[in-house]
Amino acid sequence: MNFECVKETGVVSIVRGVKKEELIPLVSALQEGGIKAVEVTCNTPGAIDMINQLRTHFDKEMFVGAGTVLDKETASLVIAAGAQFILSPHLSQEVIEVGNLYGKPVVPGAMTPTEVIQAIRWGAKMVKIFPAGVLGTQYFKNILGPYPHAQMMVVGGVNINNAADFLRAGATSLGTTDLFKAMAEGGTKEVIARSKAYLEIVQRVRQESA
């Protein structure tokens, strides 16, 4: 499995602050619901071990990434633990360079047109528009005017009610904490159901524009 699954499925489940004993049941439920890409944020206690655990348990069945990667040292650590892609809340050339060096896709955070194009020039595979909830859906339409080939992941404030609007505005993929939060709200059944709901939204929106 490679980075193409992030674009194909259109959804990345962000996992933050999850307890170690809940990790495998949670990600198994995400997988059953059709999610193929998961991001463990580095501000989660034990994140490095969790990334390694997911890679060992799911092998090639899930695409496992590391989020909230703030510097090159952390980027190197998560890659050594098995992270297959890297996400950052800000634009960092050194993080992108480490990812490129080891052949791991990096999705850096950006907020301005200048940051978007700089990320692409430095070799980012996709740009994480953050915080998207503050910027709003119209922002994506505006960015695609001068940069029509930009691939953008929407992160920050994404939920089941606005997911379709972001996709219609031009977002390539949705990064959301909504799926892991479903575990506390309704257990693995709710995680599976919500995962399927997100993927159905992606398919429906893409069919509309086909």
Buried (B, 14 or more C-beta within 10 A) or exposed (E): BEBEBBBEBBBBBBBBEBEEEBBBBBBBBBBBBBBBBBBBBBEBEBBBEBBBBBBEBBEEEBBBBBBBBBEBEBBBBBBEBBBBBBBBBBBBBEBBBBBBEEEBBBBBBBBEBEBBBBBBEBBBBBBBBBEBBEBBBEBBEBBBEEBEEBBBBBBBBBEBEBBBBBBBBBBBBBBBBBBBBBBEEEEBEBBBEBBBBBBEBBEEBEEEEE
